[in-house]
Amino acid sequence: MTRDEALDKIKKCLALAASPEAHEAAAAMRQAQKLMAQFGLSEDDVTLADVAEVRQQAQNVSMVRWEAALACMVARAFGCETFTTQSIQLGSGSKIRRQRSYVFVGVGPAPEVAGYAFDVLARQCAKDRRRYIGLQSKNCKAKTSGARRPVRRRLDRGCQRQA
C-alpha cells in the first residue's frame, strides 16, 4: 500500500468514525490510528493531503499589472491563493532564460480549474491587447499607444461608482 492509498483509507476511516454506531466508530478510529502509526502520518498530514498546487506560465516575463490582477481575480473566484515565482534556466550556448509562473494553491480540484481558467483568459487578454495596440496610430511610440486605454478608464470609473 502506498502513502496516498493509506491517506485515502485513513480519510474513509475517520469519516466512518463519526458513525452513530459506537462499535463501528471505535473500530474505524482504531484502524485509522493504526494506519497513521504504520505510515508515520499525523492528523495534520491527513488534513493537508487535499491541498494541491498548479503552476501556469505567465504571458510576460516581467510582472505586468493586468496579468497579476487577472491571476488574483481567478484565484479568488475559485477559492484559491496565488503567488508568482520566477526561475532562471540556462539554454543552449549558455544563454540565460527567465520564466515567470503563477502558482494556484487550494483544496481539491480548485487549483487545477483556476490554473486552466487563468491560462485561457490570459491568452485571450494578451491577444486582444495586442490587437488593440495594433489599431493605434503608427506615429505613436509603443509606450504611448499602450497607455491609451479609453475602455479601461471607463471601467475604472464604473468600479468607483459601485464601491
MOUR-V542668 format. One record per backbone hydrogen bond with DSSP energy under -0.5 kcal/mol. CO is the residue of the C=O (numbers start at 1). NH is the residue of the N-H. E is the energy in kcal/mol with one decimal. If there is no record, write none. Layout:
{{CO NH E} {CO NH E}}
This chain:
{{2 6 -2.2} {3 7 -2.4} {4 8 -2.3} {5 9 -2.3} {6 10 -2.7} {7 11 -2.3} {8 12 -2.1} {9 13 -2.4} {10 14 -2.7} {11 15 -2.0} {12 16 -2.2} {13 17 -1.5} {15 18 -1.0} {16 19 -1.8} {20 22 -0.6} {21 25 -2.5} {22 26 -2.3} {23 27 -2.3} {24 28 -2.2} {25 29 -2.2} {26 30 -2.3} {27 31 -2.3} {28 32 -2.3} {29 33 -2.5} {30 34 -2.4} {31 35 -2.3} {32 36 -2.4} {33 37 -2.2} {34 38 -2.3} {35 39 -2.2} {36 40 -0.6} {36 41 -2.7} {42 46 -1.7} {43 47 -2.3} {44 48 -2.8} {45 49 -0.5} {46 49 -0.6} {47 50 -0.7} {48 51 -1.2} {50 108 -2.1} {52 106 -2.3} {54 104 -2.8} {56 102 -3.0} {64 68 -2.3} {65 69 -2.5} {66 70 -2.0} {67 71 -2.3} {68 72 -2.2} {69 73 -2.4} {70 74 -2.6} {71 75 -2.4} {72 76 -2.4} {73 77 -2.1} {74 78 -1.7} {75 80 -3.2} {76 79 -0.9} {81 105 -3.0} {83 103 -3.4} {85 101 -2.8} {87 99 -2.5} {89 91 -0.6} {89 97 -3.1} {91 94 -1.0} {92 95 -0.7} {95 91 -3.8} {97 89 -3.0} {99 87 -2.8} {100 58 -2.9} {101 85 -2.8} {102 56 -2.6} {102 104 -0.5} {103 83 -1.6} {103 105 -0.5} {104 54 -2.2} {105 81 -2.7} {106 52 -3.2} {107 110 -1.1} {109 113 -2.1} {110 114 -2.6} {111 115 -2.5} {112 116 -2.0} {113 117 -2.6} {114 118 -2.6} {115 119 -2.3} {116 120 -2.3} {117 121 -2.7} {118 122 -2.9} {119 123 -1.8} {120 124 -2.1} {121 125 -2.7} {122 126 -2.5} {123 127 -2.2} {124 128 -2.6} {125 129 -2.5} {126 130 -2.3} {127 131 -2.2} {128 132 -2.4} {129 133 -2.5} {130 134 -2.0} {131 135 -1.0} {132 135 -0.7} {133 136 -1.0} {137 140 -1.1} {141 145 -2.5} {142 146 -1.9} {143 147 -1.3} {144 148 -1.0} {147 149 -1.0} {149 153 -1.9} {150 154 -2.0} {151 155 -2.3} {152 156 -2.7} {153 157 -2.2} {154 158 -2.1} {155 159 -2.3} {156 160 -1.8} {157 161 -1.7} {158 162 -1.5} {159 163 -1.7}}
